[in-house]
C-alpha cells in the first residue's frame, strides 16, 4: 500500500510538472504570435493608414529619408537612438511602424495626435 501511494504521488507530481511546462510553452507561443500579428498588421495597412503615414512623413521631412533636425533623422524624424545606427530606408520604415503601433495603435491615431500637438 505504501508503494502505491508513493507511486501515485510521483505520477501526480509528474503530471503537474508536465502541465506547467506545456502552459509555459503556450504562453511563449502566444507572445510570439502577438508580435507577429503586430508586424503583419503593419505590413497590411488600410488606405487610411497608408494616407496617414504618408501625411506624417510629408509634415516631418517632406518625405526625405535623409532629413535631419537635431537628434531626429529621416523620413519620419525618428530619434536617432531608435534607429540603432541603421539609417536605411527599410529600417526607418520598420522602426516608424513599431514606434507608431506601440505608442498610438495606428497611423491614423498618430496623425490625430500630430494635428493637436504638431508632433507625434
Secondary structure, DSSP 8 states (H G I E B T S, - for coil): -HHHHHHHHHHHHHHHHHHHHHHHHHHHHHHHHHHHHHHHHHHS--HHHHHHHHHHHHHHHTT-TT-EETTEETTTTEEHHHHTT---HHHHHHHHHHHHHHHTSSHHHHHHHHHHHS--
